[in-house]
Amino acid sequence: MEDKVSPDWSSKKVCVVGAGMWGLAAARELRREGLDVAVLEQSGGVGGQWLYDAATDGGDPLGLAGVHSSIFASLRLNSPREMMGFSDFPFRPSAAGGDARRYPVHGELLRYVRDFCDVFGLMDAVRLNTRVVRVAMAPPRRDGSLKWTGTSKRDGEEVETEEVFDAVVVATGHYSQPRLPSIEGMDRWRRRQLHSHSYRVSDSFHGEVVVIVGCSLSGMEIALELLCVAKEVHLSAKSTEEDMVAATSKMLSRHGNLHLRPQVEHLREDGRVVFDDGSCVVADTVVYCTGYNYSFPFLETEGKVTVDDNGVGPLYEHVFPPSLAPSLSFVGIPSKVILPQFAEVQARWVAHVLSGRRTLPSPEEMLRAVEEHAASMEAAGTPKRRTHDLLLDLEQCDEYGERTCGFPRMEQWKKEILRSSFSGLLDDIETYRDGYRDSDLVRHGLRHDGWTNEKDVGDDEEHASLPA
Ligand SMILES: Cc1cc2nc3c(=O)[nH]c(=O)nc-3n(C[C@H](O)[C@H](O)[C@H](O)COP(=O)(O)OP(=O)(O)OC[C@H]3O[C@@H](n4cnc5c(N)ncnc54)[C@H](O)[C@@H]3O)c2cc1C
C-alpha cells in the first residue's frame, strides 16, 4: 500500500548495522526518503564480504567467526557483472583498467562498491571500525513507540557508546559463521581441518591428500584450485548421484587426482577418513564446505526473533518481525537471490515503510502470512534451513519487488543472461565464465544498455570476455 511520506518519520534516526552491499543499499534508500541514517561498520572499509581479508579463523575451525569475509584470494564472481550493479549505477569495467571480464575477480566488485559510496555520497553516513555489540529495545515510551538502544565500540577504544535509534536495520550478512557438520571423530582429529570460511590460498596444500566435505559451489571451486597443487582431492558429496551434475562429471573426467566420495562416516585419530561406503583415505586436511549459519550475537529481542535451524523468524517477507515492525527490520536474509537488485528491493521497501510512504499489514496478518509460508514449506517437504532460499527464482523475485515496493520487473535479456549463466555453471564450472555464447536477445539488451557497441552485436563468435 503506497501513501505519502509521513512527516513523523522524516527526522528520525535510523541505524543500519553493516556496510556490505545490503547495508549500503539500505543507507541510500533511507536517505532518499529523508531519514537520518548512521551505518555502523565493524571493519575498516565498506564492502562486507568483498573486503578481502588475508587473515582467517583457521586456528579455531570449530569456533565462532572472528574475521568477516569468506572470500578466497583467486575468487571470480559467479554472477555476470551486468547483473551485479544497482539499477541506476551499472557495474561497468573501470576506465582506469582492472579486470573488464564479465565475471571479474572479487576486487573489481569492491572497487565498484567504493565508487557507489562516493557517487551517492554515502561515506559521511558510515562509521568505520565501529562494532555494534548490542541492540536492544529501549525502555517503553509514554506514546507507545518502540525505540532501540544501540551500543557500539570503536576499534582501539575501551568505552562503549550508547545511542537511541528510532529504527534499526540489520544488514550483517550470513556468510561468516561456519556451519559445520557433526561427524564422529572431528573433535579428536589431529591433522588440519578448516571451514571454507578460512580458505584463502592453496600454497600450504602442496602434495597433500585433501578431503573436501560438501560438493556445492565453494566445494567445487576450492577443489579445482587445490587439484593443481595437492596430490589427491576427495570430494565428499551428500549423494554422489544427485551431486553428479554435468559440471562434477566433467571435472572428474579431466582431473585424475580428483575423486568423488560419499558422505564421511567418521574421522580417525590416525588420519583415516572413512566414508559411508566403507572406503577410506589417509588425509592431511579436511576442508568443510558446508555453508554458513545466520547469527546475530548483538541482537536482544526478548525471544521475539530467533534463529532455528537457519530459519530466522518470524519475519514477514523475510524482513519485518511482526511484533517489532517497522522499527526493527532485516535486509539480506534471503539467499540465492540476485545481488544487488534484490538488496535494492528490500532496502526500498524498508525505507518506504519507515518514511510512512507504505504501510504494513497488522502484526496479526503478518504473523499469519509467516505461518502460512512455513506450513506450505512443510507440506512441500522443504527443510526449515531452506526458509530463506529463493533459489534464483526470477519471477518470484520480480513479484516480491512489485508487491513490496513497486520495484520495476527485471528486463527479459537480464533474466536470460542469468539463466544461461546458471546453466553454464551447472554444465561446466571450469569454463562457463569465459566460454559463453549470448543469444540475440541478450546481445541486443547489451547494446541497448551500452554494454557493447554495434559491431559486437553482429559478431557471432563465442565471447572470450566482455569488451572493455
Ligand atoms: C565465497 C563467496 C563467494 C560469493 N560469490 C558471490 C557472487 O559471485 N555473486 C553474488 O551475487 N554473491 C556472491 N556471494 C554472496 C555475497 O557475498 C553476498 O550475497 C553479499 O555480499 C551479502 O551482502 P551483505 O551486505 O548482506 O553482507 P556482507 O557483505 O557480509 O556485509 C555485512 C557487513 O556487516 C558488518 N557487520 C557484521 N556484524 C557487525 C557488527 N556487529 N557491527 C558492525 N558491523 C557488522 C560486516 O563487517 C560486513 O561489512 C558470495 C559469498 C561468498 C561467501
The ligand as an SDF file (V2000), in Angstrom:
LIG
                    3D

 53 58  0  0  0  0  0  0  0  0999 V2000
   32.9120  -17.2230   -1.1260 C   0  0  0  0  0  0  0  0  0  0  0  0
   31.7110  -16.4060   -1.5390 C   0  0  0  0  0  0  0  0  0  0  0  0
   31.5150  -16.0960   -2.8730 C   0  0  0  0  0  0  0  0  0  0  0  0
   30.3980  -15.3400   -3.2620 C   0  0  0  0  0  0  0  0  0  0  0  0
   30.2430  -15.0470   -4.5770 N   0  0  0  0  0  0  0  0  0  0  0  0
   29.1570  -14.3220   -4.9700 C   0  0  0  0  0  0  0  0  0  0  0  0
   28.9840  -13.9380   -6.3370 C   0  0  0  0  0  0  0  0  0  0  0  0
   29.8010  -14.2410   -7.1940 O   0  0  0  0  0  0  0  0  0  0  0  0
   27.8780  -13.2140   -6.6650 N   0  0  0  0  0  0  0  0  0  0  0  0
   26.9440  -12.8490   -5.7220 C   0  0  0  0  0  0  0  0  0  0  0  0
   25.9490  -12.2100   -6.0670 O   0  0  0  0  0  0  0  0  0  0  0  0
   27.1000  -13.1870   -4.4290 N   0  0  0  0  0  0  0  0  0  0  0  0
   28.1750  -13.8990   -4.0300 C   0  0  0  0  0  0  0  0  0  0  0  0
   28.3380  -14.2140   -2.7030 N   0  0  0  0  0  0  0  0  0  0  0  0
   27.3180  -13.8000   -1.7500 C   0  0  0  0  0  0  0  0  0  0  0  0
   27.5930  -12.3530   -1.3570 C   0  0  0  0  0  0  0  0  0  0  0  0
   28.7760  -12.2420   -0.6350 O   0  0  0  0  0  0  0  0  0  0  0  0
   26.5050  -11.8500   -0.5420 C   0  0  0  0  0  0  0  0  0  0  0  0
   25.2810  -12.0380   -1.1980 O   0  0  0  0  0  0  0  0  0  0  0  0
   26.6280  -10.3670   -0.2580 C   0  0  0  0  0  0  0  0  0  0  0  0
   27.9430   -9.9100   -0.2050 O   0  0  0  0  0  0  0  0  0  0  0  0
   25.9650  -10.1130    1.0430 C   0  0  0  0  0  0  0  0  0  0  0  0
   25.9660   -8.7500    1.3070 O   0  0  0  0  0  0  0  0  0  0  0  0
   25.5140   -8.2390    2.7320 P   0  0  0  0  0  0  0  0  0  0  0  0
   25.6190   -6.7820    2.7100 O   0  0  0  0  0  0  0  0  0  0  0  0
   24.1930   -8.8560    3.0770 O   0  0  0  0  0  0  0  0  0  0  0  0
   26.5320   -8.9100    3.7590 O   0  0  0  0  0  0  0  0  0  0  0  0
   28.0860   -8.7360    3.9110 P   0  0  0  0  0  0  0  0  0  0  0  0
   28.7360   -8.4710    2.6270 O   0  0  0  0  0  0  0  0  0  0  0  0
   28.5120   -9.9270    4.6710 O   0  0  0  0  0  0  0  0  0  0  0  0
   28.2080   -7.4090    4.8050 O   0  0  0  0  0  0  0  0  0  0  0  0
   27.8270   -7.3890    6.1510 C   0  0  0  0  0  0  0  0  0  0  0  0
   28.6100   -6.2890    6.8400 C   0  0  0  0  0  0  0  0  0  0  0  0
   28.1800   -6.2190    8.2080 O   0  0  0  0  0  0  0  0  0  0  0  0
   29.3000   -5.9820    9.0290 C   0  0  0  0  0  0  0  0  0  0  0  0
   28.9880   -6.4220   10.3790 N   0  0  0  0  0  0  0  0  0  0  0  0
   28.6910   -7.6660   10.8000 C   0  0  0  0  0  0  0  0  0  0  0  0
   28.4540   -7.6740   12.1250 N   0  0  0  0  0  0  0  0  0  0  0  0
   28.6060   -6.3930   12.5470 C   0  0  0  0  0  0  0  0  0  0  0  0
   28.5000   -5.7570   13.8210 C   0  0  0  0  0  0  0  0  0  0  0  0
   28.1750   -6.4390   14.9190 N   0  0  0  0  0  0  0  0  0  0  0  0
   28.7370   -4.4190   13.9000 N   0  0  0  0  0  0  0  0  0  0  0  0
   29.0530   -3.7050   12.7750 C   0  0  0  0  0  0  0  0  0  0  0  0
   29.1830   -4.2570   11.5460 N   0  0  0  0  0  0  0  0  0  0  0  0
   28.9500   -5.5890   11.4430 C   0  0  0  0  0  0  0  0  0  0  0  0
   30.3960   -6.7850    8.3650 C   0  0  0  0  0  0  0  0  0  0  0  0
   31.6840   -6.3610    8.7560 O   0  0  0  0  0  0  0  0  0  0  0  0
   30.1040   -6.5380    6.8940 C   0  0  0  0  0  0  0  0  0  0  0  0
   30.7810   -5.4230    6.4010 O   0  0  0  0  0  0  0  0  0  0  0  0
   29.4590  -14.9360   -2.2860 C   0  0  0  0  0  0  0  0  0  0  0  0
   29.6700  -15.2490   -0.9370 C   0  0  0  0  0  0  0  0  0  0  0  0
   30.7770  -15.9590   -0.5600 C   0  0  0  0  0  0  0  0  0  0  0  0
   30.9780  -16.2790    0.8930 C   0  0  0  0  0  0  0  0  0  0  0  0
  1  2  1  0
  2  3  1  0
  2 52  2  0
  3  4  2  0
  4  5  1  0
  4 50  1  0
  5  6  2  0
  6  7  1  0
  6 13  1  0
  7  8  2  0
  7  9  1  0
  9 10  1  0
 10 11  2  0
 10 12  1  0
 12 13  2  0
 13 14  1  0
 14 15  1  0
 14 50  1  0
 15 16  1  0
 16 17  1  0
 16 18  1  0
 18 19  1  0
 18 20  1  0
 20 21  1  0
 20 22  1  0
 22 23  1  0
 23 24  1  0
 24 25  2  0
 24 26  1  0
 24 27  1  0
 27 28  1  0
 28 29  2  0
 28 30  1  0
 28 31  1  0
 31 32  1  0
 32 33  1  0
 33 34  1  0
 33 48  1  0
 34 35  1  0
 35 36  1  0
 35 46  1  0
 36 37  1  0
 36 45  1  0
 37 38  2  0
 38 39  1  0
 39 40  1  0
 39 45  2  0
 40 41  1  0
 40 42  2  0
 42 43  1  0
 43 44  2  0
 44 45  1  0
 46 47  1  0
 46 48  1  0
 48 49  1  0
 50 51  2  0
 51 52  1  0
 52 53  1  0
M  END
$$$$
